[in-house]
Amino acid sequence: MLVRELMDPVAKPEFRAAFMPHHSSADYDDWQSVCDALGIRYVDPTAPVEDTLEAIRRSALVVTESLHGAVVADAFRVPWIPVRTRPRILEFKWQDWAGSLELGHSFEWLPPAWKPDIDTQFKRRVRPVSTRVARERLRWLTRFGKKRLSRDDVLERVRQRMREAFRDLLDAAVRAADLQPG
């Protein structure tokens, strides 16, 4: 949330929407093709940090399975929609973070978009249908999904507490360094 100390939000977004999967979903799903078909910016969760920040910052909306995507989007004041394609996405982390911003939390449903090289015969047979459903659901979410964004005053209060905690940490590190012999 302190990313705003380094970069400002953009005034006019370049992308109407972006999608950022959880890093584990990126290994199994073909979200790049789904996003390309919809004209949505795919945000690779394994890309360099600077690329990820720029993609989110330049988007008008972020649909994200990655908690980091939501945190960065909220910091840049970009509305976001949380999705979950698999049960392994840990809801308690999302609830904790959303609660700190005085937001309720619930995931939107998004089916997986399996890659062509998936490992079971069943998945290979179902893939064309599941990919089409995933594409249409993502399209629907970008148009009608429930967008989230914390209130400005709440975000600023949280950012101020983080800045104070960071200053305290730096002060403690300096004091500890001063006590070292030599």
Backbone as ProteinMPNN parsed JSONL, in Angstrom:
{"seq_chain_A": "MLVRELMDPVAKPEFRAAFMPHHSSADYDDWQSVCDALGIRYVDPTAPVEDTLEAIRRSALVVTESLHGAVVADAFRVPWIPVRTRPRILEFKWQDWAGSLELGHSFEWLPPAWKPDIDTQFKRRVRPVSTRVARERLRWLTRFGKKRLSRDDVLERVRQRMREAFRDLLDAAVRAADLQPG", "coords_chain_A": {"N_chain_A": [[0.814, -1.188, 0.0], [2.122, 1.082, 0.339], [3.185, 1.681, -2.055], [2.412, 3.909, -3.378], [4.082, 5.84, -2.436], [6.152, 5.756, -4.113], [5.207, 5.828, -6.745], [2.757, 7.567, -8.625], [-0.837, 7.395, -9.092], [-2.318, 6.971, -12.39], [-3.783, 9.496, -14.469], [-5.406, 9.054, -16.719], [-6.462, 6.002, -17.621], [-4.825, 3.42, -19.529], [-5.607, 0.857, -20.199], [-8.735, -0.776, -20.438], [-9.443, -2.849, -18.789], [-7.81, -5.244, -16.66], [-6.446, -8.472, -16.003], [-5.288, -10.461, -13.377], [-4.0, -13.438, -12.499], [-3.652, -15.768, -9.714], [-0.387, -16.8, -8.767], [-0.113, -19.598, -8.829], [-2.275, -20.463, -10.379], [-1.56, -19.44, -12.809], [0.276, -21.248, -13.695], [-1.244, -23.411, -14.544], [-3.392, -22.558, -16.081], [-4.61, -21.006, -19.106], [-4.65, -18.087, -19.237], [-3.627, -15.943, -20.637], [-4.394, -16.282, -23.362], [-7.175, -16.162, -23.072], [-7.518, -13.544, -22.104], [-6.396, -12.11, -24.259], [-8.288, -12.665, -26.258], [-10.405, -11.184, -25.33], [-9.525, -8.593, -25.264], [-8.346, -7.694, -22.952], [-5.952, -6.675, -20.581], [-3.436, -8.843, -19.75], [-1.952, -9.647, -16.74], [0.923, -10.867, -15.777], [1.654, -12.815, -13.035], [4.216, -13.554, -12.417], [5.918, -11.81, -13.538], [8.433, -9.164, -13.726], [8.474, -6.909, -10.937], [8.193, -4.149, -11.514], [6.931, -4.153, -14.022], [4.491, -5.327, -13.394], [3.41, -3.466, -11.568], [3.149, -1.216, -13.266], [1.289, -2.179, -15.192], [-1.022, -2.601, -13.642], [-1.405, -0.052, -12.568], [-2.02, 1.411, -14.851], [-4.527, 0.602, -15.577], [-8.118, 0.613, -15.848], [-9.718, -1.03, -14.415], [-9.205, -3.865, -12.335], [-9.354, -7.259, -12.414], [-8.814, -9.803, -10.24], [-7.114, -12.653, -9.012], [-5.085, -12.721, -7.397], [-3.99, -11.636, -4.302], [-2.068, -9.663, -4.023], [-2.453, -8.233, -6.369], [-4.918, -6.987, -5.858], [-4.252, -5.399, -3.628], [-2.329, -3.624, -4.686], [-3.847, -2.455, -6.745], [-5.858, -1.159, -5.225], [-4.281, 0.653, -3.809], [-3.44, 2.297, -5.9], [-5.82, 3.385, -6.518], [-7.496, 2.048, -8.266], [-10.361, 0.445, -9.225], [-11.246, -2.898, -8.224], [-11.857, -6.425, -8.631], [-12.294, -9.288, -6.799], [-11.485, -12.646, -7.561], [-11.888, -16.224, -7.623], [-10.556, -19.198, -8.76], [-10.026, -21.668, -7.852], [-10.228, -23.732, -4.899], [-7.9, -23.515, -3.358], [-7.034, -20.928, -3.067], [-6.525, -18.77, -0.512], [-8.931, -17.69, 1.56], [-8.995, -16.437, 4.094], [-6.807, -14.698, 4.239], [-7.495, -12.704, 2.426], [-9.824, -11.782, 3.675], [-8.789, -10.721, 6.04], [-7.124, -8.619, 5.095], [-9.019, -7.065, 3.621], [-10.735, -6.399, 5.703], [-9.08, -4.689, 7.179], [-9.268, -2.464, 5.668], [-11.805, -1.752, 5.989], [-13.642, -3.068, 4.364], [-16.037, -5.373, 3.125], [-15.709, -8.853, 2.278], [-15.934, -11.078, -0.426], [-15.47, -13.642, -2.779], [-15.743, -13.514, -6.338], [-16.973, -15.848, -8.674], [-14.967, -17.655, -10.934], [-14.329, -19.787, -13.506], [-11.695, -22.257, -14.106], [-9.266, -21.916, -16.784], [-8.032, -24.062, -18.452], [-4.776, -24.972, -19.661], [-3.649, -26.012, -22.971], [-1.966, -28.258, -22.755], [-2.792, -29.881, -20.645], [-3.04, -32.474, -18.139], [-4.875, -34.683, -17.959], [-7.183, -36.909, -19.57], [-9.871, -36.311, -19.323], [-9.858, -33.528, -18.691], [-8.721, -32.569, -21.05], [-10.765, -33.09, -22.85], [-12.831, -31.524, -21.851], [-11.774, -29.005, -21.869], [-12.182, -27.13, -24.17], [-14.826, -26.248, -23.699], [-14.722, -25.37, -21.021], [-12.87, -23.293, -21.239], [-14.229, -21.509, -22.892], [-16.404, -20.884, -21.229], [-15.001, -19.708, -19.098], [-13.926, -17.488, -20.434], [-16.293, -16.077, -21.152], [-17.37, -15.593, -18.636], [-15.376, -13.979, -17.501], [-15.568, -11.808, -19.233], [-18.173, -10.956, -18.539], [-17.774, -10.268, -15.826], [-16.059, -8.044, -16.078], [-17.79, -6.202, -17.06], [-20.123, -6.2, -15.428], [-19.492, -7.033, -12.868], [-19.089, -6.863, -9.253], [-17.492, -4.133, -8.209], [-14.744, -3.247, -6.158], [-13.355, -0.877, -3.876], [-11.482, 0.786, -1.53], [-12.42, 3.365, 0.824], [-11.169, 6.682, 0.445], [-10.323, 8.074, 2.798], [-10.029, 6.006, 4.659], [-8.038, 4.398, 3.469], [-5.919, 6.253, 3.498], [-5.551, 6.574, 6.259], [-4.656, 3.992, 6.969], [-2.334, 3.873, 5.413], [-0.869, 5.906, 6.68], [-0.438, 4.78, 9.222], [1.186, 2.661, 8.415], [3.427, 4.044, 7.397], [4.357, 5.205, 9.777], [5.011, 2.889, 11.245], [7.032, 1.901, 9.62], [8.924, 3.953, 9.861], [9.502, 3.646, 12.596], [10.678, 1.129, 12.547], [12.968, 1.639, 10.999], [14.246, 3.482, 12.708], [14.778, 1.803, 14.891], [16.555, 0.03, 13.681], [18.701, 1.73, 13.146], [19.425, 2.457, 15.758], [20.218, -0.054, 16.718], [22.397, -0.541, 15.064], [24.095, 1.484, 15.935], [24.834, 0.513, 18.392], [26.518, -1.548, 17.88], [29.755, -2.931, 18.152], [32.787, -1.403, 17.014]], "CA_chain_A": [[0.0, 0.0, 0.0], [3.032, 2.226, 0.297], [3.68, 1.85, -3.42], [2.11, 5.297, -3.769], [5.224, 6.674, -2.061], [7.104, 5.655, -5.22], [4.552, 6.089, -8.028], [1.414, 8.135, -8.532], [-1.83, 6.817, -10.005], [-2.413, 7.675, -13.67], [-5.025, 10.253, -14.628], [-6.226, 8.442, -17.765], [-5.996, 4.619, -17.813], [-4.517, 2.946, -20.872], [-6.328, -0.4, -20.403], [-10.074, -0.74, -19.83], [-9.459, -3.871, -17.738], [-6.669, -6.148, -16.57], [-6.681, -9.673, -15.21], [-4.083, -11.009, -12.758], [-4.273, -14.675, -11.773], [-2.737, -16.18, -8.659], [0.788, -17.398, -9.427], [-0.298, -21.034, -9.051], [-3.203, -20.624, -11.503], [-0.837, -19.1, -14.04], [0.97, -22.462, -14.129], [-2.183, -24.401, -15.078], [-4.436, -21.98, -16.921], [-4.203, -20.225, -20.273], [-5.317, -16.791, -19.112], [-3.135, -15.028, -21.671], [-5.268, -16.419, -24.539], [-8.51, -15.669, -22.713], [-7.435, -12.077, -22.061], [-6.178, -11.619, -25.622], [-9.557, -12.76, -26.987], [-11.328, -10.175, -24.8], [-8.921, -7.262, -25.252], [-8.048, -7.387, -21.552], [-4.509, -6.735, -20.294], [-3.04, -9.952, -18.883], [-0.871, -9.275, -15.832], [1.615, -12.092, -15.388], [2.076, -12.671, -11.637], [5.639, -13.856, -12.269], [6.668, -10.763, -14.248], [9.142, -8.237, -12.833], [7.597, -6.056, -10.132], [7.934, -2.88, -12.194], [5.947, -4.413, -15.082], [3.202, -5.582, -12.735], [2.922, -2.184, -11.055], [2.739, -0.384, -14.4], [0.071, -2.725, -15.796], [-2.149, -2.329, -12.732], [-1.543, 1.407, -12.467], [-2.55, 1.929, -16.113], [-5.802, -0.056, -15.865], [-9.331, 1.216, -15.281], [-10.305, -2.066, -13.567], [-8.38, -5.06, -12.205], [-9.97, -8.494, -11.933], [-7.609, -10.439, -9.722], [-7.114, -13.805, -8.123], [-3.911, -12.474, -6.57], [-4.186, -10.607, -3.282], [-1.165, -8.557, -4.336], [-3.107, -7.431, -7.406], [-5.939, -6.151, -5.214], [-3.574, -4.419, -2.764], [-1.729, -2.595, -5.547], [-4.941, -1.73, -7.405], [-6.486, -0.26, -4.258], [-3.334, 1.738, -3.524], [-3.457, 3.2, -7.051], [-7.216, 3.825, -6.655], [-8.079, 1.343, -9.405], [-11.347, -0.53, -8.744], [-10.811, -4.281, -8.407], [-12.838, -7.482, -8.383], [-11.586, -10.51, -6.405], [-12.029, -13.889, -8.102], [-11.217, -17.461, -7.204], [-10.788, -20.297, -9.694], [-9.784, -22.929, -7.141], [-10.351, -23.573, -3.445], [-6.626, -23.298, -2.655], [-6.838, -19.497, -2.809], [-6.854, -18.677, 0.912], [-9.872, -16.605, 1.795], [-8.758, -15.703, 5.341], [-5.869, -13.6, 3.977], [-8.293, -11.66, 1.791], [-10.729, -11.215, 4.687], [-7.984, -9.918, 6.954], [-6.738, -7.383, 4.419], [-10.218, -6.271, 3.333], [-11.201, -5.866, 6.982], [-8.231, -3.558, 7.573], [-9.714, -1.32, 4.87], [-13.236, -1.613, 6.267], [-14.38, -3.612, 3.24], [-16.456, -6.758, 3.212], [-15.028, -9.647, 1.261], [-16.426, -12.333, -0.997], [-14.922, -13.859, -4.111], [-16.585, -13.798, -7.498], [-16.62, -17.137, -9.259], [-14.376, -17.675, -12.268], [-13.838, -21.16, -13.732], [-10.348, -22.316, -14.667], [-9.1, -21.915, -18.246], [-6.903, -24.992, -18.556], [-3.845, -24.896, -20.796], [-3.807, -27.136, -23.905], [-1.156, -29.427, -22.393], [-3.238, -30.412, -19.36], [-2.568, -33.838, -17.981], [-5.838, -35.784, -17.948], [-8.042, -37.005, -20.754], [-11.115, -35.584, -19.018], [-9.611, -32.091, -18.835], [-8.51, -32.273, -22.47], [-12.077, -33.098, -23.508], [-13.667, -30.445, -21.317], [-11.074, -27.731, -22.029], [-12.815, -26.125, -25.04], [-16.025, -25.71, -23.044], [-14.335, -24.627, -19.817], [-12.211, -22.057, -21.666], [-15.29, -20.616, -23.379], [-17.138, -20.411, -20.044], [-14.103, -18.783, -18.389], [-13.868, -16.249, -21.222], [-17.553, -15.34, -21.041], [-17.516, -15.138, -17.254], [-14.475, -12.837, -17.322], [-16.197, -10.693, -19.947], [-19.301, -10.499, -17.722], [-17.237, -9.612, -14.63], [-15.527, -6.707, -16.396], [-18.914, -5.302, -17.354], [-21.175, -6.162, -14.413], [-19.024, -7.528, -11.571], [-19.093, -5.921, -8.125], [-16.18, -3.503, -8.06], [-14.373, -2.847, -4.805], [-12.342, 0.153, -3.701], [-11.608, 1.341, -0.184], [-12.634, 4.81, 0.905], [-9.912, 7.432, 0.474], [-9.899, 8.385, 4.164], [-9.6, 4.765, 5.299], [-6.737, 4.05, 2.898], [-4.91, 7.201, 3.982], [-5.295, 6.25, 7.672], [-3.838, 2.774, 6.972], [-1.021, 4.248, 4.879], [-0.172, 6.672, 7.707], [0.033, 3.808, 10.225], [2.313, 1.917, 7.822], [4.586, 4.94, 7.361], [4.858, 5.313, 11.151], [5.639, 1.612, 11.595], [8.276, 1.835, 8.843], [9.875, 4.875, 10.524], [9.921, 3.008, 13.852], [11.581, 0.043, 12.18], [14.242, 2.252, 10.601], [14.87, 4.025, 13.916], [15.294, 0.67, 15.668], [17.732, -0.488, 12.974], [19.795, 2.693, 13.359], [19.866, 2.305, 17.168], [20.92, -1.321, 16.82], [23.691, -0.371, 14.385], [24.93, 2.333, 16.788], [25.284, -0.283, 19.546], [27.469, -2.566, 17.423], [31.172, -2.521, 18.353], [33.666, -1.259, 15.891]], "C_chain_A": [[0.862, 1.258, 0.0], [3.628, 2.441, -1.084], [3.414, 3.266, -3.929], [3.198, 6.265, -3.32], [6.221, 6.739, -3.213], [6.517, 6.073, -6.559], [3.164, 6.659, -7.776], [0.447, 7.364, -9.426], [-1.829, 7.589, -11.325], [-3.766, 8.374, -13.773], [-5.964, 9.59, -15.631], [-5.711, 7.035, -18.03], [-5.798, 4.263, -19.284], [-5.327, 1.691, -21.217], [-7.696, -0.32, -19.73], [-10.194, -1.748, -18.704], [-8.178, -4.681, -17.807], [-7.085, -7.347, -15.743], [-5.354, -10.193, -14.701], [-4.449, -12.272, -12.004], [-3.33, -14.826, -10.579], [-1.561, -16.87, -9.349], [0.602, -18.89, -9.685], [-1.271, -21.297, -10.198], [-2.513, -20.341, -12.825], [-0.087, -20.317, -14.58], [0.047, -23.431, -14.869], [-3.151, -23.857, -16.118], [-3.858, -21.105, -18.03], [-4.913, -18.868, -20.271], [-4.838, -15.795, -20.159], [-4.046, -15.079, -22.893], [-6.664, -15.886, -24.267], [-8.517, -14.15, -22.729], [-7.25, -11.488, -23.46], [-7.488, -11.614, -26.407], [-10.545, -11.674, -26.565], [-10.769, -8.752, -24.864], [-8.638, -6.772, -23.844], [-6.548, -7.553, -21.34], [-4.25, -7.89, -19.338], [-1.855, -9.49, -18.049], [-0.253, -10.568, -15.308], [2.12, -11.944, -13.95], [3.542, -13.008, -11.399], [6.521, -12.831, -12.98], [7.457, -9.913, -13.249], [8.164, -7.271, -12.152], [7.231, -4.774, -10.868], [6.877, -3.042, -13.279], [4.554, -4.603, -14.5], [2.596, -4.282, -12.221], [2.404, -1.302, -12.189], [1.435, -0.873, -15.02], [-1.15, -2.418, -14.931], [-2.434, -0.836, -12.685], [-2.218, 1.997, -13.697], [-3.887, 1.303, -16.519], [-6.964, 0.678, -15.203], [-10.016, 0.264, -14.311], [-9.324, -3.229, -13.516], [-9.241, -6.187, -11.646], [-8.799, -9.354, -11.498], [-7.894, -11.615, -8.81], [-5.969, -13.651, -7.124], [-4.202, -11.357, -5.569], [-3.281, -9.409, -3.548], [-1.757, -7.648, -5.412], [-4.143, -6.494, -6.82], [-5.299, -5.055, -4.365], [-3.016, -3.276, -3.604], [-2.814, -1.782, -6.242], [-5.57, -0.729, -6.445], [-5.569, 0.922, -3.945], [-3.31, 2.765, -4.649], [-4.86, 3.719, -7.361], [-7.849, 3.278, -7.939], [-9.094, 0.353, -8.844], [-10.908, -1.952, -9.099], [-11.943, -5.238, -8.053], [-12.059, -8.739, -8.004], [-12.278, -11.748, -6.968], [-11.241, -15.073, -7.544], [-11.582, -18.556, -8.197], [-10.642, -21.657, -9.022], [-9.869, -22.693, -5.635], [-9.047, -23.262, -2.727], [-6.293, -21.814, -2.45], [-7.373, -19.23, -1.4], [-7.697, -17.442, 1.225], [-9.547, -15.791, 3.041], [-7.775, -14.552, 5.146], [-6.61, -12.413, 3.368], [-9.199, -10.99, 2.822], [-9.978, -10.305, 5.643], [-7.62, -8.579, 6.319], [-7.948, -6.492, 4.148], [-10.766, -5.652, 4.614], [-10.381, -4.677, 7.446], [-8.609, -2.291, 6.816], [-11.218, -1.078, 5.01], [-14.096, -2.023, 5.072], [-14.861, -5.015, 3.585], [-15.73, -7.545, 2.136], [-15.848, -10.866, 0.862], [-15.851, -12.426, -2.399], [-16.04, -13.948, -5.138], [-16.084, -15.116, -8.073], [-16.046, -16.936, -10.655], [-13.843, -19.089, -12.491], [-12.419, -21.142, -14.278], [-10.377, -22.329, -16.19], [-7.878, -22.771, -18.557], [-6.075, -24.796, -19.808], [-4.03, -26.121, -21.698], [-3.056, -28.4, -23.493], [-1.538, -30.029, -21.033], [-3.105, -31.929, -19.336], [-3.608, -34.956, -18.015], [-6.729, -35.737, -19.187], [-9.348, -36.238, -20.534], [-10.925, -34.086, -19.243], [-9.4, -31.708, -20.293], [-9.839, -32.223, -23.222], [-12.931, -31.899, -23.097], [-13.064, -29.072, -21.597], [-11.757, -26.742, -22.961], [-14.045, -25.468, -24.407], [-15.628, -24.857, -21.846], [-13.665, -23.303, -20.18], [-13.241, -21.046, -22.158], [-16.083, -20.032, -22.208], [-16.284, -19.414, -19.264], [-14.04, -17.439, -19.107], [-15.139, -15.428, -21.054], [-17.787, -14.827, -19.625], [-16.601, -13.932, -16.996], [-15.027, -11.615, -18.045], [-17.329, -10.096, -19.095], [-18.795, -9.731, -16.496], [-16.725, -8.216, -14.938], [-16.646, -5.712, -16.674], [-19.848, -5.11, -16.158], [-20.735, -6.595, -13.017], [-19.011, -6.439, -10.512], [-17.676, -5.397, -7.889], [-15.966, -3.074, -6.607], [-13.331, -1.74, -4.875], [-12.548, 0.732, -2.31], [-11.89, 2.841, -0.255], [-11.279, 5.503, 1.028], [-9.417, 7.675, 1.893], [-9.411, 7.139, 4.9], [-8.226, 4.35, 4.783], [-5.651, 4.978, 3.432], [-4.569, 6.924, 5.448], [-4.394, 5.008, 7.774], [-2.432, 3.089, 6.465], [-0.212, 5.024, 5.923], [0.365, 5.752, 8.805], [1.226, 3.019, 9.687], [3.564, 2.776, 7.755], [5.201, 5.072, 8.753], [5.576, 4.038, 11.578], [6.977, 1.464, 10.861], [9.334, 2.745, 9.461], [10.395, 4.261, 11.828], [10.918, 1.883, 13.587], [12.952, 0.59, 11.79], [14.985, 2.819, 11.813], [15.483, 2.908, 14.757], [16.541, 0.088, 15.007], [18.934, 0.427, 13.181], [20.329, 2.564, 14.786], [20.658, 1.017, 17.333], [22.298, -1.23, 16.18], [24.634, 0.468, 15.231], [25.495, 1.559, 17.972], [26.316, -1.334, 19.161], [28.892, -2.05, 17.651], [31.863, -2.321, 17.011], [33.386, -0.211, 14.95]], "O_chain_A": [[0.388, 2.353, -0.301], [4.491, 3.301, -1.258], [4.118, 3.756, -4.813], [3.23, 7.405, -3.783], [7.036, 7.658, -3.285], [7.224, 6.606, -7.413], [2.485, 6.273, -6.824], [0.864, 6.748, -10.407], [-1.386, 8.736, -11.37], [-4.765, 7.901, -13.232], [-7.177, 9.564, -15.423], [-4.634, 6.876, -18.604], [-6.514, 4.748, -20.16], [-5.691, 1.479, -22.374], [-7.81, 0.144, -18.596], [-10.959, -1.538, -17.763], [-7.545, -4.794, -18.857], [-7.967, -7.253, -14.889], [-4.405, -10.354, -15.468], [-5.133, -12.206, -10.982], [-2.341, -14.104, -10.456], [-1.735, -17.463, -10.414], [1.118, -19.4, -10.679], [-1.1, -22.276, -10.925], [-2.849, -20.94, -13.847], [0.16, -20.411, -15.782], [0.502, -24.188, -15.726], [-3.671, -24.609, -16.942], [-2.769, -20.546, -17.903], [-5.674, -18.548, -21.184], [-5.583, -14.888, -20.529], [-4.435, -14.033, -23.412], [-7.268, -15.238, -25.122], [-9.418, -13.535, -23.3], [-7.875, -10.484, -23.803], [-7.768, -10.665, -27.14], [-11.417, -11.287, -27.343], [-11.482, -7.8, -24.544], [-8.684, -5.571, -23.576], [-5.946, -8.485, -21.874], [-4.789, -7.911, -18.231], [-0.866, -8.997, -18.59], [-0.852, -11.268, -14.492], [2.921, -11.053, -13.666], [4.061, -12.777, -10.307], [7.742, -12.981, -13.014], [7.173, -9.944, -12.051], [7.156, -6.876, -12.736], [6.072, -4.359, -10.845], [6.021, -2.173, -13.446], [3.567, -4.105, -15.04], [1.408, -4.025, -12.417], [1.332, -0.708, -12.073], [0.564, -0.064, -15.341], [-2.195, -2.019, -15.447], [-3.589, -0.417, -12.757], [-2.926, 2.997, -13.584], [-4.329, 1.452, -17.658], [-6.813, 1.282, -14.141], [-10.809, 0.697, -13.474], [-8.684, -3.552, -14.516], [-9.787, -6.082, -10.548], [-7.889, -9.611, -12.286], [-8.784, -11.578, -7.961], [-5.902, -14.371, -6.128], [-4.612, -10.262, -5.953], [-3.682, -8.266, -3.325], [-1.579, -6.431, -5.367], [-4.243, -5.338, -7.23], [-5.753, -3.911, -4.382], [-3.203, -2.104, -3.276], [-2.716, -0.558, -6.323], [-5.793, 0.425, -6.811], [-6.031, 2.058, -3.83], [-3.178, 3.962, -4.396], [-5.06, 4.414, -8.357], [-8.63, 3.959, -8.603], [-8.719, -0.509, -8.05], [-10.283, -2.183, -10.135], [-12.851, -4.91, -7.289], [-11.246, -9.216, -8.795], [-13.497, -11.889, -6.87], [-10.112, -14.943, -7.071], [-12.759, -18.814, -8.448], [-11.083, -22.674, -9.558], [-9.612, -21.588, -5.157], [-9.076, -22.789, -1.591], [-5.354, -21.493, -1.723], [-8.556, -19.446, -1.136], [-7.222, -16.308, 1.16], [-9.788, -14.584, 3.065], [-7.893, -13.528, 5.818], [-6.382, -11.264, 3.746], [-9.325, -9.765, 2.838], [-10.472, -9.241, 6.014], [-7.79, -7.528, 6.937], [-7.905, -5.292, 4.418], [-11.213, -4.505, 4.607], [-10.924, -3.749, 8.045], [-8.312, -1.181, 7.259], [-11.816, -0.309, 4.258], [-15.132, -1.417, 4.797], [-14.159, -5.762, 4.267], [-15.196, -6.967, 1.19], [-16.38, -11.585, 1.708], [-15.755, -11.429, -3.116], [-17.144, -14.403, -4.837], [-14.903, -15.445, -7.963], [-16.565, -16.154, -11.451], [-12.985, -19.544, -11.735], [-11.981, -20.141, -14.845], [-11.376, -22.703, -16.805], [-6.813, -22.248, -18.887], [-6.602, -24.492, -20.878], [-4.515, -27.155, -21.24], [-3.471, -29.503, -23.849], [-0.696, -30.616, -20.355], [-3.064, -32.58, -20.38], [-3.214, -36.12, -18.097], [-6.986, -34.679, -19.76], [-9.863, -35.596, -21.45], [-11.739, -33.449, -19.911], [-9.845, -30.647, -20.728], [-10.014, -31.406, -24.126], [-13.663, -31.337, -23.912], [-13.78, -28.071, -21.564], [-11.908, -25.582, -22.577], [-14.266, -24.268, -24.568], [-16.136, -23.749, -21.672], [-13.872, -22.298, -19.5], [-13.131, -19.855, -21.867], [-16.394, -18.841, -22.191], [-16.79, -18.386, -18.816], [-14.095, -16.384, -18.476], [-15.073, -14.218, -20.838], [-18.343, -13.744, -19.439], [-17.012, -12.972, -16.344], [-14.96, -10.503, -17.521], [-17.425, -8.877, -18.95], [-19.323, -8.67, -16.164], [-16.931, -7.295, -14.147], [-16.453, -4.504, -16.533], [-20.312, -4.0, -15.899], [-21.526, -6.53, -12.077], [-18.931, -5.251, -10.823], [-16.791, -6.122, -7.435], [-16.883, -2.605, -5.933], [-12.532, -1.675, -5.809], [-13.659, 1.124, -1.953], [-11.628, 3.492, -1.267], [-10.356, 4.971, 1.644], [-8.23, 7.505, 2.173], [-8.468, 7.22, 5.687], [-7.349, 3.991, 5.569], [-4.566, 4.515, 3.783], [-3.406, 7.032, 5.836], [-3.467, 4.985, 8.584], [-1.447, 2.617, 7.034], [0.996, 4.823, 6.04], [1.493, 5.926, 9.265], [2.17, 2.741, 10.426], [4.66, 2.286, 8.03], [6.423, 5.054, 8.897], [6.634, 4.101, 12.205], [7.943, 0.956, 11.43], [10.498, 2.363, 9.575], [11.587, 4.346, 12.126], [11.887, 1.716, 14.328], [13.979, 0.056, 12.209], [16.2, 2.66, 11.934], [16.588, 3.059, 15.278], [17.481, -0.305, 15.698], [20.054, -0.046, 13.371], [21.541, 2.563, 15.0], [21.675, 1.006, 18.027], [23.263, -1.788, 16.704], [25.838, 0.211, 15.255], [26.544, 1.927, 18.501], [26.926, -1.947, 20.037], [29.195, -0.888, 17.38], [31.557, -2.985, 16.021], [34.114, -0.05, 13.97]]}, "name": "protein", "num_of_chains": 1, "seq": "MLVRELMDPVAKPEFRAAFMPHHSSADYDDWQSVCDALGIRYVDPTAPVEDTLEAIRRSALVVTESLHGAVVADAFRVPWIPVRTRPRILEFKWQDWAGSLELGHSFEWLPPAWKPDIDTQFKRRVRPVSTRVARERLRWLTRFGKKRLSRDDVLERVRQRMREAFRDLLDAAVRAADLQPG"}
